């Protein structure tokens, strides 16, 4: 009888693992907030919902740079809420020289996952210096996220600032949403 229980346990674990492996994470963005430094840039973003149940969405983003910026830093921060629902401690926090990243995308894997998806859906910088207007329009469906991430609510901060010596904020973006696991 013990071996029968073991076989059932192994079979159950195999079925659960197969269901987990045969799934993917979908990003649902529900809200975005932008904080600008209007001397340098005017960024805006909005989430538009559509479809019969309003479950589908598109994120529209645009930034008009008012100055040419030669040295740009980007800070990416990923939070999951604590038990009180607050986004207090970052799960991931990294600052990268954006110009270096544009020349060598493998310098930041998380930024690369997001940026590769966005650059296909808009007009985003390919090299420095940054000047003019950049925009994207996406639902984030094409993001290939690591399968080990749990389903959860999140806040993803994407903060741009001028690099040394000035270290001035260009704009900060706070993207809120959920990761949901769906069968492939």
C-alpha positions in Angstrom: 0.0 0.0 0.0 2.9 2.4 0.7 4.2 1.9 -2.9 0.8 2.7 -4.2 0.7 5.9 -2.3 4.2 6.8 -3.6 3.1 6.2 -7.2 0.0 8.3 -6.7 2.1 11.1 -5.1 4.6 11.0 -7.9 1.8 11.0 -10.5 0.1 13.9 -8.8 3.4 15.9 -8.6 4.1 15.1 -12.3 0.6 16.4 -13.4 1.0 19.6 -11.3 4.5 20.2 -12.7 3.3 19.6 -16.3 0.5 22.1 -15.8 3.0 24.6 -14.3 5.5 24.2 -17.1 2.8 24.4 -19.7 1.8 27.8 -18.5 3.0 31.3 -19.0 2.8 34.6 -17.0 0.7 37.4 -18.4 1.2 41.0 -17.3 -1.9 43.0 -16.7 -1.2 46.7 -16.1 -4.0 48.4 -14.2 -2.6 51.8 -13.4 0.3 54.1 -14.2 1.6 57.3 -12.6 4.2 59.6 -14.1 6.2 62.3 -12.3 8.0 64.7 -14.7 10.8 67.2 -14.5 9.2 69.7 -16.9 12.5 71.5 -17.4 13.8 68.3 -19.2 10.9 66.2 -20.3 7.1 65.8 -20.5 6.1 62.2 -20.2 2.6 60.8 -20.2 1.0 57.4 -19.9 -2.4 56.0 -19.8 -4.1 52.6 -19.6 -7.0 52.0 -22.0 -9.3 49.0 -21.4 -11.4 47.4 -24.1 -13.3 44.3 -25.1 -16.5 42.8 -23.9 -15.4 42.3 -20.3 -12.9 45.3 -20.3 -10.2 42.7 -19.4 -8.0 43.6 -22.3 -5.9 46.8 -22.2 -3.3 48.9 -24.0 -0.7 51.1 -22.4 0.1 54.3 -24.3 3.3 56.1 -23.4 4.9 59.2 -24.8 7.9 61.3 -23.7 8.8 64.6 -25.3 12.4 65.6 -24.4 12.9 69.3 -24.1 16.6 69.0 -23.9 19.2 66.7 -25.6 20.5 64.3 -23.0 23.9 62.6 -23.5 24.2 60.6 -20.3 21.1 58.8 -19.0 20.7 56.5 -16.0 17.7 54.2 -15.6 16.6 52.7 -12.3 14.3 49.6 -12.5 12.6 48.6 -9.3 10.1 45.7 -8.9 7.9 45.5 -5.8 5.3 42.9 -4.6 3.0 44.1 -1.9 3.5 43.0 1.7 0.6 41.6 3.8 -0.7 45.1 4.4 -0.8 45.7 0.6 2.1 48.3 0.8 5.0 48.4 -1.7 7.7 49.0 0.8 10.6 46.6 0.1 11.9 46.1 -3.4 12.2 42.6 -4.8 14.6 43.9 -7.5 16.4 47.3 -7.6 19.0 48.1 -10.2 20.4 51.3 -11.7 22.1 51.1 -15.1 23.7 53.6 -17.5 21.0 53.6 -20.2 23.5 54.6 -22.9 25.7 51.7 -22.0 22.7 49.4 -22.1 21.7 50.6 -25.6 25.2 49.7 -26.8 25.4 46.4 -24.8 21.8 45.1 -24.0 23.1 42.1 -22.1 24.3 44.4 -19.3 20.9 44.2 -17.7 18.7 41.2 -18.4 15.5 42.5 -16.7 15.7 45.8 -18.7 16.4 43.7 -21.8 13.2 41.6 -21.3 11.0 44.8 -21.1 12.9 46.9 -23.6 12.9 44.3 -26.4 9.1 44.1 -26.1 8.6 47.8 -26.1 11.0 48.7 -29.0 8.9 46.4 -31.3 5.8 48.4 -30.4 7.0 52.0 -30.7 9.6 54.5 -31.4 12.2 54.2 -28.6 15.9 55.2 -28.5 18.5 53.0 -30.1 21.5 55.1 -29.1 22.5 58.2 -27.2 22.2 61.2 -27.0 18.5 61.2 -26.5 16.5 63.9 -28.2 13.0 64.4 -29.5 9.9 62.3 -28.9 9.7 58.6 -28.0 6.5 56.5 -27.6 5.1 53.0 -27.4 1.7 51.4 -27.5 1.4 47.9 -26.1 -0.5 45.4 -24.0 2.7 43.7 -22.7 1.4 40.4 -24.0 4.8 39.6 -25.6 6.9 39.9 -22.4 8.7 36.6 -21.8 9.0 36.6 -18.0 10.8 33.9 -16.0 8.4 31.1 -15.1 9.6 31.0 -11.5 8.0 34.3 -10.7 4.8 33.9 -8.6 1.4 35.2 -9.5 1.0 38.5 -7.6 0.2 42.2 -7.7 3.2 44.4 -8.5 4.6 47.9 -8.9 7.3 48.3 -11.5 9.2 51.6 -11.3 11.1 52.9 -14.3 13.0 56.0 -13.3 15.1 58.0 -15.7 17.6 60.6 -14.6 20.5 62.5 -16.1 23.8 60.9 -15.3 26.7 62.6 -13.6 27.5 65.3 -12.9 23.9 66.7 -12.6 21.9 63.6 -11.5 18.6 65.3 -12.2 15.3 63.4 -12.6 14.0 63.3 -16.2 10.8 61.4 -15.2 9.7 58.6 -13.0 7.1 56.0 -14.1 5.2 53.8 -11.6 3.4 50.9 -13.3 0.9 48.9 -11.2 -0.6 45.5 -12.2 -0.8 41.8 -11.8 1.1 38.7 -13.0 -1.3 36.0 -13.9 -0.5 32.4 -14.9 -2.4 31.1 -17.9 -2.2 27.8 -19.7 -0.3 27.9 -23.0 
